[in-house]
Amino acid sequence: YTDTDLSVFKCWGEQRRCKGGAPGQTCAEGRTGISCANCIAGWRASSNGGCQVCSGADVAPFAVAIVAGTSLSVLFYMWVDTQDFLKRSMAMTCASLALGQFVTVMQQLSITAKLRLAWPEPLASVFELVAVFSLDIKVLRLQCVFDSTPTGTFVVKLLVFAAVLCLVVPTHCIVVACRHSMAFTERLPSLICAVGTIILIFYIPIIMAAIGPVQCLGNPNGLSTVREYQSVICWESGEHACMVAIGVVSMIVPLSYLAMSARAVWQLPSRMSQGDVTFVQKYAFLFMRYTPRRYWFVLVHMARSLAFSFITLVPVVVLQIVLTQILMIAQLIVSVRTWPWRAYWANMIEVFTTVVMLMLLCFSAFFVEGEPVESVAWAAAGLIILMVGSFVPSVMYVVFVHFSHRSRKPFKFFLCHHKTGAGSLARLLKCMLQEHKLVQKGVWLDTDDLKDLTKLFDYAATQTDIFVVLCSNEIFSRPWCMGEMVAAMHNGVTTARVVLPGFTGPSPNFVANYAVYVPDVTKLAEHGIAVAHIQKALLWVMDQTSVVVPDVLTLLSAKVIVEELVNVEEFVKVEEGTPAVARISLNRRLSASMMGQVYKQAKSFSHLSVPAGANAALSIAVRTTAMLADCSTMETYASALVLVHMLRPLLAHMPQKMPVLLPADSEMPNTVRLVLILCSAGFFHNIACLRALMEAAQLNAKYVPIITDDSFRFPLDTFFTEQSGTIAKVTSTPDVLADVARQTFQAIAIVFQPALYSSTKGVLLAKASEVVERMGEASVPLPTLSWPQVATPAADAPKNGERRETQQEADSEGIGQEDLEDVN
């Protein structure tokens, strides 16, 4: 009861301060005011719930706090000023992160203590201890220092943060003047980092202090009082209005800090692309705690703290608990999914403390008293309905996706291949198929399209129209390739085989003892694929439509393969249950009429060497760039065609620089000023490649070495002696060839390997862009192949203007000049 009108107020918190008794005499000794919340002047709160007279020793806590605060502020700035993140060990990083997490957890516990719950012992004592982390200044006994009012106590709490800043700024000035020779501009990042760290430490306490005046508790008389200052009546007193106004102004600090942090997060990627290390030093307090890829997590951390603080304003305690649990669960999910902290143990601490906080919130439900249960029951019923009801749309969505994939599958082709045997050919076929006018869907290639291994077999089974197996020698020994075949077989996917040179089908012994030859097949068991399924698939795939690749792959033969794959569905329209066999042999020389037919059928890829929009009749004789490659090897030639395909859009504005891929035994045009040397394992064993290299040296052409094969090794000096027979067919002076070959690797080579699993389309385009940059000499001058100054026979150094009888040889084979240029 109040002493004046005998109005009834509830004694929240410490029950012993309201001893009970006659109206107007209910407060403990020394207590006065509404809810017995205040001590009389010159008295301080005591442990028995009442108040006692202040003594001289009661001023000591306030004095100690000033001295300790000043010392810690100075030491803290000195620590920030001497920090060098390049010298900090991971152990020290983990220790500093753990210290910061400890402060955050203590502040979260202090927020939990402010939930509208009657915490029993020993929890009540624990929460009193952690209250200091939320700027609870009761321990300073301000009543014994000056005559404090609720408003005065509130203002002092807010000024603690300002006092720390006022200590750091002059400390910075003194340190810079004495230690850094007045270099205030250069040392500004240290001040920003120190101030930012302090605000981050006080982020939650400032918010909790600012919103303190609007945390009101109801009373039996219908009035409400401020939770922390129970002698102040909410919304009906001038004192409360003044406190609310001060709190609103104080919220500018954390909200501005949040906005500043969001701006820094937004700017970080662009600043890093510019190499702005000073920016990172300024905002190290935001970013250095997290991994470089999770730099944005600081916003998650701050938004969580802001939401956590505002939950205490919710008037229903059950709703407070539920919202806090939702917030903590969301934090746990994000932390586990992103693993954001720079140190491993910091991530473990984050997960552990979050789980403990969730358990504490579960226990807190036992301490709820006098809350209406109807609203809680309705909320629980709503959650059950939401949980059960979520199954219906989920099932409907899955069914919709299933039938939509059956009616219109996202991929036209699925390229099943072994990387070592047909990786580059698979990339080439994807490029050519995607540019075919009849292919309106995607072409599935694991390098580009496989993001989740668990979905691999589903792509082959339900999301592809035509399943293509590139039959190289080792493909049947690859468990994942066999799993793809089993998935296609069981789902009746139209299948075609592309038979590579040297391929032999599985023998009966290999099929019968597959588990012995391929012990790794057991890894497919977890996907429901047994050895019996694979044995059946081995026999099944050999009966599918096949396209045979010639011994020497050419652009025209690749076009024929693409045309056959595009039209494979027409070949398999036979009687149900009858194997479809439509074999095409290309192990013969293509006639001029076949070339012309393929040229008309596959125009979309026929302009490989002429950029779109350029004159299609541009002759190879006016090209200034040539590409040297071992065209006798299928994978090398496929890599060359892929590179030409990637270069085409990049050189659309310079068609004369589009590289011409020279056929075997054809002479290099005299206009060539640059050669792209595709280095593969067989390059220096190939007579045509060595002869073309000599011709490039005769023309003093510049060059760019490009490695297309992981097994490529530069030939040693003994190579030219061991291969004397091959070299004799190229030149009569091996020393000249050896000198030209040595010049090849005076420049750093570019690695362009389409067969690698890491060579996605984006990576290959980046490599092609690097080739174009080298071609344009944008960065450094290109080296030049020079003809050694030794006496050589005329046959080894052809004069400009001389040409071999390439066209005559082509005419004898029925190949016209138009078709020869189409190859390039």
Secondary structure, DSSP 8 states (H G I E B T S, - for coil): --TTT-------S-GGGB---STT--B-TTEESGGG-EE-TTEEE-TTSSEEE--GGGGHHHHHHHHHHHHHHHHHHHHHHT--TTT--HHHHHHHHHHHHHHHHHHHHHHHHTSS----TTHHHHHHHHGGGGT-GGGG-GGGTS---HHHHHHHHHHHHHHHHHHHHHHHHHHHHHHSTT-TTTTHHHHHHHHHHHHHHTHHHHHHHHTGGG-EEE-TTS-EEESSSTTSBTTTSHHHHHHHHHHHHHTHHHHHHHHHHHHHHHHHHHHHHTT-HHHHHHTHHHHTTB-GGGTTHHHHHHHHHHHHHHGGG-S-HHHHHHHHHHHHHHHHHHHHHH--BSSHHHHHHHHHHHHHHHHHHHHHGGG--S--HHHHHHHHHHHHHHHHHTHHHHHHHHHHHHHHHHHS-SEEEEEE--HHHHHHHHHHHHHHHHTSTT--SEEE-HHHH-S-GGGHHHHHHHSEEEEEEEE-TTGGG-HHHHHHHHHHHHTT-EEEEEE-TT-----HHHHHTHHHH-GGGGGGGGGT--HHHHHHHHHHHTTSEEEE--SS--HHHHHHHHHHHHTHHHHT-SSTTS-----B---S---HHHHHHHHHHTHHHHTTTS-TTS-TT--GGG-SEEEE--TTSHHHHHHHHHHHHHHHHHTTT-GGGS-EE--TT----TT--EEEEEE-TTGGG-HHHHHHHHHHHHTT-EEEEEE--TT-----HHHHHHTHHHHHTT-S-HHHHHHHHHHGGGS--EE--TTSTT--HHHHHHHHHHHHHHHTTSSS---B----SS---GGGS--TT---SHHHHHHHTT--HHHHHHH-
